[in-house]
Amino acid sequence: MRRHLSTTTGPQRLFYGAIAGLATAAALMPVPMSGMARGLAGWCAGVLVYQVLTWWLAETFDAAQTRARAQSLDQPNAVILVSMLVVVGVSVVAIAMLLQQVRQLSGWERAAHVVLGLVALAGSWLMMHSIYAFHYAHRYYIDQRDGTPDGGLDFPGKNDAPDYFDFIYYSYVIGMTSQVSDVQATSKDMRRLTLLHSVLAFAFNMLVLALSVNVVAGAI
């Protein structure tokens, strides 16, 4: 089982998450709740499975294993990457629509909807930047294999090759600040990828701010 998990590709992790999400939504069918809320609960379950697999790889893989895995597996398909970003966008729209319903609710039902919306929003944020972390890892080590000495990213402490935690750090810093920190993009392709990620992160964070204001205004 451990060996199988260590060789899972991005689409496989997405598949496991999708199965968990569908199973959760199906299990909640008897519960009196809207279809949108049931779908968001399934989304949260799917994100949880994907994140558990992501952090398991980050925790158990050192730099050598990260390099071997990134170079042996196919680079993430651009269609899969774009599709997942679309799914994240759709989930955010669904969350916004769900939070619009809060004003018509009261008591525990209102609180449950707010909590579900916020958890789903956090899950969407984590999913987006986790996908990019693996994409950076693949691009870095595949570019190194193909002749780019530094892989397009310059990490501090050059004596230590980066592992998955380093790429998660790079991706999440961009997600939080929409800019790079102490890790520098040194290739044109990596700068373009980082720019796209930064723009998406900025747009997502602005949406989070708008939804937060909406929730507070609805609760007053």
C-alpha positions as CSV (number, residue, x, y, z in Angstrom):
1,M,0.0,0.0,0.0
2,R,2.8,2.4,0.9
3,R,4.6,1.7,-2.4
4,H,1.4,2.2,-4.3
5,L,0.8,5.6,-2.6
6,S,4.3,6.7,-3.3
7,T,3.8,6.2,-7.0
8,T,0.4,7.8,-7.3
9,T,0.2,10.5,-10.0
10,G,-1.7,13.8,-9.8
11,P,-4.7,12.4,-11.7
12,Q,-4.8,9.3,-9.4
13,R,-4.9,11.5,-6.3
14,L,-7.7,13.6,-7.9
15,F,-9.5,10.3,-8.6
16,Y,-9.3,9.1,-5.0
17,G,-10.5,12.5,-3.9
18,A,-13.4,12.4,-6.3
19,I,-14.4,8.9,-5.1
20,A,-14.4,10.2,-1.5
21,G,-16.4,13.2,-2.4
22,L,-19.1,11.2,-4.3
23,A,-19.3,8.7,-1.5
24,T,-19.8,11.5,1.1
25,A,-22.4,13.2,-1.0
26,A,-24.3,9.9,-1.4
27,A,-24.0,9.1,2.3
28,L,-25.6,12.5,3.1
29,M,-28.7,11.9,0.9
30,P,-31.0,11.0,3.8
31,V,-29.9,14.2,5.6
32,P,-32.3,17.1,5.1
33,M,-30.0,19.6,3.4
34,S,-29.9,21.4,0.1
35,G,-28.1,19.8,-2.9
36,M,-25.6,22.6,-2.9
37,A,-24.7,22.0,0.7
38,R,-24.4,18.3,0.1
39,G,-22.2,18.9,-2.9
40,L,-19.9,21.2,-0.8
41,A,-19.7,18.5,1.9
42,G,-18.5,16.1,-0.7
43,W,-16.0,18.6,-2.0
44,C,-14.6,19.0,1.5
45,A,-14.2,15.2,1.8
46,G,-12.5,15.0,-1.5
47,V,-10.1,17.8,-0.7
48,L,-9.3,16.1,2.6
49,V,-8.3,12.9,0.9
50,Y,-6.2,14.8,-1.6
51,Q,-4.5,16.8,1.1
52,V,-3.7,13.7,3.2
53,L,-2.0,12.1,0.2
54,T,-0.1,15.4,-0.5
55,W,1.2,15.8,3.0
56,W,2.0,12.1,3.4
57,L,4.3,12.4,0.3
58,A,5.8,15.6,1.7
59,E,6.5,14.1,5.1
60,T,7.9,10.8,3.9
61,F,9.9,11.8,0.8
62,D,13.4,13.2,1.0
63,A,15.1,15.2,-1.8
64,A,16.4,12.1,-3.6
65,Q,13.0,10.4,-3.5
66,T,11.4,13.6,-4.6
67,R,13.7,13.9,-7.6
68,A,13.3,10.3,-8.6
69,R,9.5,10.5,-8.4
70,A,9.3,13.7,-10.3
71,Q,11.6,12.5,-13.1
72,S,10.0,9.0,-13.4
73,L,6.4,10.1,-13.5
74,D,4.9,12.0,-16.4
75,Q,4.7,15.8,-16.0
76,P,1.2,16.8,-14.9
77,N,-1.1,17.1,-17.9
78,A,-1.9,20.8,-18.6
79,V,-5.5,19.8,-19.2
80,I,-5.7,18.2,-15.7
81,L,-4.1,21.3,-14.1
82,V,-6.5,23.7,-15.9
83,S,-9.5,21.5,-15.2
84,M,-8.7,21.4,-11.5
85,L,-8.4,25.2,-11.4
86,V,-11.8,25.4,-13.1
87,V,-13.2,23.1,-10.5
88,V,-11.8,25.3,-7.7
89,G,-13.3,28.3,-9.3
90,V,-16.7,26.6,-9.6
91,S,-16.5,25.5,-6.0
92,V,-15.9,29.1,-4.9
93,V,-18.9,30.3,-6.9
94,A,-21.0,27.6,-5.2
95,I,-19.6,28.7,-1.8
96,A,-20.6,32.3,-2.6
97,M,-24.1,31.2,-3.6
98,L,-24.4,29.1,-0.4
99,L,-23.4,32.0,1.8
100,Q,-26.0,34.1,0.1
101,Q,-28.6,31.7,1.6
102,V,-27.4,32.4,5.2
103,R,-29.7,35.5,5.5
104,Q,-32.7,33.3,5.2
105,L,-31.5,30.8,7.9
106,S,-31.3,31.1,11.6
107,G,-29.8,29.2,14.6
108,W,-27.7,26.1,14.2
109,E,-28.7,25.8,10.5
110,R,-27.3,29.2,9.8
111,A,-24.1,28.5,11.7
112,A,-23.7,25.1,10.0
113,H,-23.9,26.7,6.5
114,V,-21.4,29.4,7.4
115,V,-18.9,26.8,8.7
116,L,-19.4,24.5,5.7
117,G,-18.8,27.5,3.3
118,L,-15.7,28.5,5.1
119,V,-14.3,25.0,5.3
120,A,-15.0,24.5,1.6
121,L,-13.3,27.8,0.8
122,A,-10.2,26.9,2.8
123,G,-10.2,23.5,1.0
124,S,-10.3,25.2,-2.4
125,W,-7.4,27.4,-1.4
126,L,-5.3,24.5,-0.2
127,M,-6.2,22.4,-3.3
128,M,-5.1,25.1,-5.7
129,H,-1.7,25.7,-4.1
130,S,-1.0,22.0,-3.5
131,I,-1.6,21.3,-7.2
132,Y,0.9,24.1,-8.1
133,A,3.4,22.7,-5.5
134,F,3.5,19.3,-7.4
135,H,3.6,21.1,-10.7
136,Y,6.7,23.1,-9.6
137,A,8.4,20.0,-8.3
138,H,7.9,18.2,-11.7
139,R,9.0,21.2,-13.7
140,Y,12.1,21.7,-11.5
141,Y,13.4,18.2,-11.7
142,I,12.4,17.5,-15.2
143,D,14.1,20.8,-16.3
144,Q,17.2,19.7,-14.4
145,R,17.1,16.3,-16.2
146,D,16.8,18.1,-19.5
147,G,19.8,20.4,-19.0
148,T,18.7,23.4,-16.9
149,P,21.3,23.3,-14.0
150,D,19.1,24.9,-11.3
151,G,15.7,23.7,-12.5
152,G,14.4,27.2,-12.9
153,L,14.3,27.9,-9.2
154,D,17.1,29.0,-6.9
155,F,16.5,27.8,-3.4
156,P,18.6,29.1,-0.4
157,G,21.1,26.5,1.0
158,K,22.3,25.2,-2.4
159,N,24.0,22.2,-0.7
160,D,20.5,20.8,0.0
161,A,18.4,19.7,-2.9
162,P,14.7,20.6,-2.5
163,D,12.1,18.1,-1.5
164,Y,8.3,18.3,-1.6
165,F,8.1,20.5,1.5
166,D,10.3,23.1,-0.2
167,F,8.0,23.2,-3.2
168,I,4.9,23.4,-0.9
169,Y,6.6,26.3,0.9
170,Y,7.3,28.1,-2.4
171,S,3.7,27.5,-3.6
172,Y,2.0,28.5,-0.4
173,V,4.1,31.7,0.0
174,I,2.9,32.7,-3.4
175,G,-0.6,31.8,-2.4
176,M,-0.5,34.0,0.7
177,T,1.5,37.0,-0.7
178,S,1.2,36.8,-4.5
179,Q,4.9,37.1,-4.7
180,V,8.1,35.2,-4.3
181,S,10.2,35.3,-1.1
182,D,13.7,33.9,-0.7
183,V,13.2,31.4,-3.5
184,Q,14.0,33.0,-6.9
185,A,12.6,32.0,-10.3
186,T,15.6,31.9,-12.7
187,S,14.1,30.6,-16.0
188,K,11.6,32.3,-18.3
189,D,9.3,29.3,-18.2
190,M,9.3,29.2,-14.4
191,R,8.7,33.0,-14.2
192,R,5.7,32.6,-16.5
193,L,4.3,29.8,-14.3
194,T,4.9,31.8,-11.2
195,L,3.3,34.9,-12.7
196,L,0.1,32.9,-13.6
197,H,0.1,31.4,-10.1
198,S,0.5,34.8,-8.5
199,V,-2.4,36.3,-10.5
200,L,-4.7,33.4,-9.6
201,A,-3.7,33.6,-6.0
202,F,-4.3,37.4,-5.9
203,A,-7.8,36.9,-7.5
204,F,-8.6,34.1,-5.1
205,N,-7.5,36.1,-2.0
206,M,-9.6,39.1,-3.1
207,L,-12.6,36.8,-3.5
208,V,-12.0,35.4,0.0
209,L,-11.9,39.0,1.3
210,A,-15.2,39.8,-0.5
211,L,-16.9,36.7,0.9
212,S,-15.6,37.4,4.4
213,V,-17.2,40.9,4.2
214,N,-20.4,39.3,2.9
215,V,-20.5,36.8,5.8
216,V,-19.9,39.5,8.4
217,A,-22.5,41.8,6.8
218,G,-25.0,39.0,6.7
219,A,-24.4,38.1,10.4
220,I,-25.0,41.7,11.6
